[in-house]
Amino acid sequence: MYKTRICAEVDSNNWNSDLKKTNYSTYLQTVEYLKFNSDETTFPVFIHILDEEDVVVGQLGILIVKTTVQYGNTLSRKMFRIISRVSTRGIWLYGPIIHTEDKMKKMEILRMILNANNKIINKYNLVFIEGYSAPLDVNFCEDGINEYKKYGYNIKKFVGFITNLENPIEEIWKNVQKYTKTNVRRATKRGIIVKELKTFEEAKQVISLFQEWSNTKGLVVSNPEQQLKRFWEYQNSEFEKTFLAFNEQRLIASITISCFNNIIVPTQVLNSYYIIDNKNLAGPALTWHAIKWSKELKFSIYDITGGPLLPEKHSAKDDAVFSLIHYKRKWGGKQYIHYNFIKINKKSSYLIYKKLFKILKWYYRKRSL
């Protein structure tokens, strides 16, 4: 017989230690990741499933997002406030984490977690709750999908591209697509230099780069000082590393990767849109540098992530999702299927939320032209 514990605070060492009982848990379920993305309007909730001896057999960390007002110009912030009234939601990434391979026990623990989700939906009056399964949870099966369906979740297939870092670096490079390898070489010839972030001044440059990117979308970062403080704190932890791409001593791109349980997952990629000739080369140079660094530090997996699984005949070259998946596939990682789950609690509010976000998306696209 299992029991459920739902907490707003947990001991980081204990939670993370339990996560490492599986080979598929990542930084995206750690206390550090969930706390990093928390503020006065966004906070984590932690679900434990315990056995008769109070041993943790299942976990799920969820972010409760009460508002979308994080940054924006005057018009967009007003729109965000309207959206926030209909957008209180729960979000999880790469979970749940279940510590057994026994099929019947795994389904029972999953049901306990989904029941806990229902309690969270009711307690926080969520419009919807949404999550993504872990790509490396290879034992997630049709029975698990059916459980989500029974609990009212809509399900979509996603794809991730994962590089096995235990392979020789020559084999990893061989699997990278030819044109991408050419771009990595061209980046060096065009003077792009990649280095690991080391100083507080470099961290300030990354936040400035983020502000630069935001400005191209018509947004204004509301609290850059707080963002800088958190970013620098995590750069000095064991959980994150950032690599920088410079051209003529100017920072033009960066990539931040997470490090946990021998698995690397990129968490942020930034580009400067003011240097058009170099932005596409900085991206490949940074990704290859991050893969090599991860290999040299003896991590096991580089999960470059992915996106929605597209139909085989989908070939819209100007489609942003197609471009994203196409870029991720170029690095030669093995394709892993995982799933997006969404449970809508308030249908009318959810429809308003989606329509308003569609308007905002159009507005940002228009501003960036």
C-alpha positions as a printed Julia matrix, in Angstrom:
369×3 Matrix{Float64}:
   0.0    0.0     0.0
   1.39   3.38   -1.02
   0.76   6.83    0.4
   1.07  10.33   -1.03
   2.87  13.37    0.34
   2.53  16.79   -1.35
   4.91  19.53   -0.16
   5.83  23.1    -1.03
   9.33  22.62    0.44
  11.65  19.61    0.39
  15.24  18.89    1.34
  17.22  19.36   -1.87
  19.81  16.67   -1.12
  17.18  14.05   -0.3
  14.95  14.86   -3.28
  17.83  14.88   -5.74
  19.35  11.73   -4.25
  16.05   9.91   -4.77
  15.91  11.17   -8.38
  19.22   9.44   -9.06
  17.68   6.06   -8.3
  16.71   6.04  -11.99
  18.95   6.49  -15.02
  16.52   8.87  -16.76
  15.95  11.7   -14.26
  17.42  15.05  -15.3
  18.07  18.53  -13.91
  14.55  19.5   -15.02
  13.11  17.63  -12.01
  15.62  18.87   -9.42
  14.83  21.27   -6.6
  17.42  23.66   -8.05
  15.72  23.9   -11.44
  12.27  24.34   -9.93
  13.49  26.96   -7.44
  15.48  28.8   -10.14
  12.27  29.34  -12.07
  10.33  30.48   -8.98
   9.38  33.99   -7.9
   6.5   35.7    -6.15
   4.03  34.38   -8.73
   5.61  31.03   -9.64
   6.42  28.31   -7.13
   7.1   24.56   -7.0
   5.03  21.74   -5.56
   6.64  18.36   -4.86
   4.81  15.02   -4.97
   6.24  12.0    -3.14
   4.81   8.5    -3.35
   5.99   6.41   -0.38
   5.86   2.69    0.38
   5.07   1.08    3.77
   8.59   1.83    5.01
   8.43   5.5     3.92
  10.84   4.86    1.07
  10.25   7.16   -1.91
   9.05   5.12   -4.9
   7.74   7.94   -7.08
   8.34  11.69   -7.55
   7.06  14.61   -9.55
   8.01  18.28   -9.27
   5.48  20.74  -10.69
   5.71  24.51  -11.16
   2.53  26.43  -10.36
   2.43  29.51  -12.59
  -0.06  32.1   -11.34
   0.78  34.82  -13.82
   2.54  35.4   -17.11
   3.72  38.93  -16.27
   7.49  38.44  -16.27
   8.64  40.95  -18.84
   7.13  43.13  -21.49
   6.44  46.58  -22.81
   3.41  48.55  -21.62
   0.98  47.07  -24.15
   2.13  43.47  -23.76
   2.15  43.7   -19.94
  -1.47  44.83  -20.04
  -2.27  41.88  -22.28
  -0.35  39.56  -19.94
  -2.41  40.76  -16.98
  -5.59  39.86  -18.85
  -4.16  36.47  -19.78
  -3.05  35.87  -16.2
  -6.65  35.89  -15.03
  -7.3   32.8   -17.15
  -3.87  31.13  -17.17
  -3.07  29.8   -13.7
  -1.53  26.46  -14.55
   0.78  23.65  -13.49
   3.77  22.58  -15.58
   6.25  19.72  -15.26
   9.17  18.6   -17.41
  10.65  15.11  -17.86
   8.59  13.32  -15.22
   7.21  11.61  -13.28
  10.14   9.62  -11.9
   9.12   6.13  -10.75
  11.6    3.87   -8.96
  10.52   0.4   -10.0
  10.54  -1.72  -13.12
   7.67  -3.9   -11.91
   4.86  -3.15  -14.38
   1.95  -3.47  -11.94
   3.66  -1.41   -9.24
   4.63   1.22  -11.79
   1.02   1.65  -12.9
  -0.18   1.87   -9.29
   2.4    4.55   -8.49
   1.48   6.46  -11.66
  -2.19   6.42  -10.62
  -1.2    7.8    -7.22
   0.69  10.64   -8.91
  -2.23  11.43  -11.23
  -4.56  11.51   -8.23
  -2.12  13.91   -6.56
  -2.23  16.07   -9.69
  -6.01  16.27   -9.33
  -5.6   17.48   -5.75
  -3.17  20.15   -6.93
  -5.54  21.23   -9.71
  -8.31  21.72   -7.15
  -6.16  23.32   -4.45
  -4.68  25.96   -6.75
  -7.76  26.32   -8.97
  -5.71  25.59  -12.1
  -7.03  26.29  -15.58
  -4.92  23.38  -16.85
  -1.97  21.19  -15.99
   0.62  20.16  -18.57
   3.69  17.94  -18.54
   6.26  16.06  -20.59
   7.48  12.53  -19.98
  11.21  11.8   -19.84
  12.59  10.69  -23.25
  14.98   8.24  -21.58
  12.18   6.5   -19.67
  12.23   3.68  -22.21
   9.92   1.51  -20.1
   7.05   3.97  -20.37
   4.46   1.98  -22.31
   0.95   1.95  -23.75
  -0.49   1.09  -20.34
   0.91   4.35  -18.99
  -0.59   6.31  -21.87
  -3.96   4.7   -21.2
  -3.76   5.75  -17.53
  -3.31   9.37  -18.55
  -6.29   9.06  -20.88
  -8.44   7.65  -18.07
  -7.6   10.72  -15.99
  -8.7   13.08  -18.78
  -5.36  14.06  -20.34
  -4.93  14.88  -24.01
  -1.74  13.35  -25.37
   0.69  14.31  -28.15
   3.84  12.57  -29.28
   7.12  14.47  -29.0
  10.59  13.55  -30.18
  14.0   14.12  -28.6
  17.47  13.56  -30.07
  19.98  12.0   -27.7
  23.71  11.48  -28.19
  25.45   8.64  -26.35
  28.61  10.28  -25.01
  30.16   6.91  -24.25
  30.77   6.5   -27.98
  34.15   7.7   -29.34
  34.19  11.4   -30.21
  35.08  10.44  -33.82
  31.87   8.42  -34.09
  29.79  11.25  -32.61
  31.31  13.71  -35.11
  30.75  11.26  -37.97
  27.01  11.2   -37.23
  26.69  15.0   -37.41
  25.22  16.07  -40.75
  27.75  17.24  -43.33
  26.48  20.83  -43.66
  26.45  21.27  -39.86
  30.06  20.08  -39.66
  30.93  22.59  -42.38
  29.32  25.37  -40.32
  31.31  24.37  -37.23
  34.54  24.66  -39.25
  33.44  27.92  -40.9
  32.74  29.45  -37.48
  36.42  29.11  -36.55
  37.58  30.49  -39.93
  35.32  33.53  -39.48
  36.83  34.36  -36.13
  34.15  33.04  -33.77
  35.76  32.09  -30.47
  33.98  29.85  -27.93
  34.86  29.91  -24.23
  33.37  28.85  -20.9
  31.78  31.6   -18.81
  34.11  32.34  -15.88
  33.56  35.86  -14.57
  30.74  37.98  -13.2
  31.32  40.48  -16.01
  30.7   37.72  -18.55
  27.49  36.79  -16.71
  26.38  40.43  -17.04
  27.03  40.2   -20.77
  24.75  37.13  -21.01
  21.92  39.0   -19.27
  22.5   41.93  -21.65
  22.31  39.48  -24.56
  19.0   38.21  -23.17
  17.73  41.8   -22.99
  18.9   42.28  -26.58
  16.9   39.24  -27.68
  13.88  40.43  -25.69
  13.98  43.82  -27.39
  13.67  42.17  -30.8
  10.38  40.69  -29.55
   9.08  44.0   -28.22
   9.74  42.91  -24.62
  11.54  44.52  -21.7
  13.05  42.37  -18.93
  11.35  43.53  -15.73
  14.02  42.58  -13.17
  17.45  42.05  -14.77
  19.27  42.45  -11.42
  17.42  39.5    -9.9
  17.93  37.46  -13.06
  21.67  38.22  -13.0
  21.95  37.25   -9.31
  20.28  33.87   -9.9
  22.16  33.2   -13.11
  25.54  33.85  -11.5
  24.65  31.75   -8.46
  23.82  28.76  -10.66
  26.94  29.23  -12.77
  28.91  28.65   -9.58
  26.99  25.49   -8.73
  27.45  21.95   -9.99
  24.25  22.12  -12.02
  24.87  24.56  -14.89
  27.56  25.64  -17.32
  27.39  28.39  -19.92
  29.52  28.7   -23.05
  29.96  31.98  -24.9
  30.6   32.74  -28.57
  32.5   35.94  -29.34
  33.21  37.69  -32.63
  35.65  40.6   -32.53
  35.38  40.61  -28.72
  31.6   41.01  -28.84
  29.34  38.36  -27.31
  27.05  37.14  -30.09
  25.58  33.92  -28.66
  25.52  31.69  -25.59
  24.35  28.24  -24.57
  23.57  27.14  -21.01
  23.54  23.43  -20.27
  22.36  21.55  -17.19
  24.4   18.76  -15.59
  22.69  16.11  -13.45
  22.69  12.32  -13.15
  25.31  12.04  -15.94
  22.84  13.67  -18.36
  23.35  17.02  -20.11
  20.29  19.01  -21.23
  20.53  22.52  -22.78
  18.3   24.96  -20.88
  18.89  28.22  -22.75
  20.27  29.29  -26.13
  20.64  32.99  -26.95
  21.62  34.73  -30.19
  22.29  38.33  -31.04
  20.15  39.39  -33.98
  22.33  42.39  -34.74
  25.12  40.33  -36.37
  23.25  38.5   -39.09
  26.29  37.0   -40.85
  27.51  35.16  -37.77
  24.47  34.16  -35.77
  23.86  30.87  -37.56
  27.53  29.87  -37.24
  27.74  30.73  -33.54
  24.94  28.26  -32.78
  26.65  25.21  -34.33
  30.01  26.22  -32.83
  28.48  26.43  -29.34
  26.56  23.16  -29.62
  29.58  21.2   -30.78
  31.74  22.75  -28.06
  29.14  21.78  -25.43
  29.0   18.2   -26.73
  32.81  17.9   -26.69
  33.02  19.4   -23.19
  30.38  16.95  -21.94
  32.27  14.04  -23.48
  35.58  15.18  -21.97
  33.97  15.51  -18.51
  32.72  11.9   -18.88
  28.99  12.55  -18.87
  26.97   9.72  -20.42
  24.19  11.46  -22.34
  23.72  14.71  -24.26
  19.99  15.31  -24.74
  19.76  18.1   -27.31
  15.95  17.99  -26.8
  13.46  18.26  -29.67
   9.82  19.1   -30.18
   6.49  17.77  -31.52
   6.7   14.65  -33.66
   5.83  15.86  -37.15
   4.17  13.78  -39.88
   6.61  12.2   -42.31
   5.42  14.38  -45.19
   5.61  17.61  -43.19
   8.03  19.85  -45.1
   7.04  23.46  -44.41
  10.46  25.05  -44.64
   9.23  28.3   -43.09
   7.53  26.51  -40.21
   9.27  27.34  -36.89
   8.58  23.88  -35.44
   9.93  22.19  -38.57
  13.08  24.35  -38.43
  13.62  23.48  -34.76
  13.27  19.74  -35.27
  15.42  19.89  -38.39
  18.2   21.65  -36.45
  18.08  19.18  -33.55
  18.19  16.2   -35.93
  21.38  17.51  -37.59
  23.51  16.53  -34.61
  23.07  12.81  -35.25
  21.48  11.83  -31.95
  19.22   8.8   -31.66
  15.52   9.63  -31.87
  13.48   8.98  -28.71
   9.71   9.32  -28.52
   8.19  10.89  -25.43
   4.84  12.51  -24.66
   3.12  15.79  -23.88
   0.15  15.54  -21.49
  -2.39  18.26  -20.9
  -5.5   18.19  -18.72
  -7.88  21.12  -19.11
  -9.8   21.94  -15.96
 -11.58  25.11  -17.16
 -12.33  24.84  -20.84
 -13.68  28.37  -21.43
 -10.73  29.98  -19.61
  -8.3   27.78  -21.51
  -9.81  28.79  -24.87
  -9.54  32.48  -23.95
  -5.94  31.91  -22.84
  -5.06  30.27  -26.17
  -6.73  33.01  -28.25
  -5.02  35.81  -26.35
  -1.64  34.14  -26.7
  -2.27  33.77  -30.41
  -2.8   37.54  -30.61
   0.43  38.15  -28.69
   2.34  35.78  -30.96
   1.1   37.69  -34.0
   2.02  40.99  -32.34
   5.62  39.88  -31.6
   6.05  38.47  -35.09
   4.88  41.76  -36.59
   7.27  43.78  -34.4
  10.25  41.62  -35.35
   9.77  42.13  -39.1
